[in-house]
Amino acid sequence: MKEQLQEAVDLFEEVIIYGTEHVVKNLNVPIWKEYSPEQIQVLKILSAYGNLSSGKLAEIQGVHKSAISTRLKKLADKELVQSEKDPNDQRSNRISLTAKGREILATSNEAIYENIESIFKDRIDEQELEQFIETFRKLKTILLMKEM
């Protein structure tokens, strides 16, 4: 079991690394030239989690708060995110997506989907895809339970 789990972890890490590299290199979409993968990831995180503090964003991305501050400033200057005072803590700000940020994210997601579809087409059958989805749903549930 331990060897299989280690192989699963190694494969997961490799898929993330190679997948990210492939997407970044092969997406010929203007927004991927204008925004960094890290900036797009900030938009994805905000879309998934809703309003967050910059500290929580830094924690999720695994970077220092200064890196997030720089990303957020660039995204705010382009009107993709906005910052508002936290109603529960006036010392803290909450970051959220703007309508423009949601549009950019939707464009990015569509380009990523089309790219991945072209890679997998005729290489993964429906049963393999269902198994993949089932496994990732289970992993997501386990990870969400761990956060509680």
C-alpha positions as CSV (number, residue, x, y, z in Angstrom):
1,M,0.0,0.0,0.0
2,K,2.8,2.4,0.9
3,E,4.6,2.0,-2.4
4,Q,1.4,2.4,-4.4
5,L,0.5,5.6,-2.4
6,Q,4.0,7.0,-3.0
7,E,3.6,6.2,-6.8
8,A,0.2,7.9,-6.7
9,V,1.7,11.0,-5.0
10,D,4.6,11.1,-7.4
11,L,2.2,10.8,-10.4
12,F,-0.1,13.5,-9.1
13,E,2.8,15.9,-8.7
14,E,4.2,15.1,-12.1
15,V,0.7,15.6,-13.7
16,I,0.5,19.0,-12.0
17,I,4.0,20.1,-13.1
18,Y,3.7,18.8,-16.7
19,G,0.1,19.8,-17.1
20,T,0.8,23.3,-16.0
21,E,3.8,23.6,-18.2
22,H,1.8,22.2,-21.2
23,V,-1.0,24.6,-20.7
24,V,1.2,27.6,-20.2
25,K,3.3,26.8,-23.3
26,N,0.4,25.8,-25.6
27,L,-2.4,28.1,-24.9
28,N,-2.5,30.8,-27.6
29,V,-5.0,33.0,-25.8
30,P,-4.3,36.7,-25.4
31,I,-5.2,36.7,-21.7
32,W,-2.5,34.1,-21.0
33,K,0.0,36.6,-22.4
34,E,-1.5,39.5,-20.3
35,Y,-1.9,37.6,-17.0
36,S,0.5,35.2,-15.3
37,P,-0.6,31.6,-14.3
38,E,-0.4,32.8,-10.7
39,Q,-2.7,35.7,-11.4
40,I,-5.2,33.4,-13.1
41,Q,-4.9,31.0,-10.1
42,V,-5.9,33.9,-7.8
43,L,-9.0,34.4,-9.9
44,K,-9.8,30.6,-9.7
45,I,-9.3,30.6,-6.0
46,L,-11.6,33.5,-5.5
47,S,-14.2,31.9,-7.7
48,A,-14.0,28.7,-5.7
49,Y,-13.9,30.1,-2.2
50,G,-15.6,33.5,-2.5
51,N,-14.4,36.5,-0.7
52,L,-11.0,36.0,1.1
53,S,-8.5,38.0,2.9
54,S,-5.1,38.5,1.3
55,G,-3.5,36.4,4.1
56,K,-5.8,33.4,3.3
57,L,-5.0,33.8,-0.4
58,A,-1.3,33.7,0.4
59,E,-1.9,30.6,2.5
60,I,-3.8,28.8,-0.3
61,Q,-1.2,29.7,-2.9
62,G,1.7,28.8,-0.6
63,V,3.4,32.2,-1.0
64,H,4.4,35.1,1.2
65,K,1.8,37.9,1.7
66,S,4.0,40.3,-0.3
67,A,3.7,38.1,-3.4
68,I,-0.1,38.1,-3.0
69,S,-0.1,41.9,-2.5
70,T,1.7,42.4,-5.8
71,R,-0.6,40.1,-7.6
72,L,-3.7,41.7,-6.1
73,K,-2.5,45.2,-7.0
74,K,-2.0,44.2,-10.6
75,L,-5.4,42.5,-10.8
76,A,-7.1,45.4,-9.1
77,D,-5.5,47.9,-11.5
78,K,-7.0,45.8,-14.3
79,E,-10.4,45.8,-12.4
80,L,-10.5,42.0,-12.1
81,V,-10.6,42.0,-8.3
82,Q,-11.9,44.5,-5.7
83,S,-11.1,45.0,-2.0
84,E,-13.7,45.8,0.6
85,K,-13.6,46.2,4.4
86,D,-14.6,43.0,6.3
87,P,-17.9,43.8,8.0
88,N,-16.9,41.6,10.9
89,D,-13.4,43.1,11.3
90,Q,-12.8,46.6,10.1
91,R,-9.0,46.1,10.3
92,S,-9.2,43.5,7.5
93,N,-10.1,43.6,3.8
94,R,-11.9,41.0,1.8
95,I,-10.9,40.4,-1.8
96,S,-13.6,39.4,-4.4
97,L,-13.9,38.9,-8.1
98,T,-15.4,41.6,-10.2
99,A,-17.7,40.9,-13.2
100,K,-14.6,41.5,-15.5
101,G,-12.6,39.1,-13.4
102,R,-15.3,36.4,-13.9
103,E,-15.2,37.1,-17.6
104,I,-11.5,36.7,-17.8
105,L,-11.6,33.5,-15.8
106,A,-14.4,32.1,-18.0
107,T,-12.3,32.8,-21.1
108,S,-9.2,31.2,-19.5
109,N,-11.2,28.1,-18.4
110,E,-12.7,27.6,-21.8
111,A,-9.2,27.8,-23.4
112,I,-7.9,25.3,-20.9
113,Y,-10.8,23.0,-21.5
114,E,-10.4,23.1,-25.3
115,N,-6.6,22.4,-24.9
116,I,-7.1,19.5,-22.6
117,E,-9.9,18.1,-24.7
118,S,-7.6,18.1,-27.7
119,I,-5.0,16.2,-25.8
120,F,-7.3,13.6,-24.4
121,K,-9.6,13.1,-27.4
122,D,-9.4,9.6,-28.7
123,R,-6.9,8.7,-25.9
124,I,-9.2,8.3,-22.9
125,D,-12.5,6.4,-23.2
126,E,-15.7,7.3,-21.4
127,Q,-15.2,4.6,-18.7
128,E,-11.6,5.9,-17.9
129,L,-13.0,9.4,-17.7
130,E,-15.8,8.3,-15.3
131,Q,-13.2,6.5,-13.1
132,F,-11.0,9.6,-13.1
133,I,-14.0,11.8,-12.1
134,E,-15.0,9.4,-9.3
135,T,-11.5,9.3,-7.9
136,F,-11.1,13.1,-7.9
137,R,-14.5,13.6,-6.3
138,K,-13.4,11.2,-3.6
139,L,-10.1,13.1,-3.1
140,K,-11.9,16.4,-3.0
141,T,-14.3,15.1,-0.3
142,I,-11.4,13.8,1.7
143,L,-9.5,17.0,1.5
144,L,-12.5,19.2,2.3
145,M,-13.2,17.0,5.4
146,K,-9.6,17.4,6.5
147,E,-10.1,21.2,6.5
148,M,-12.9,20.9,9.1
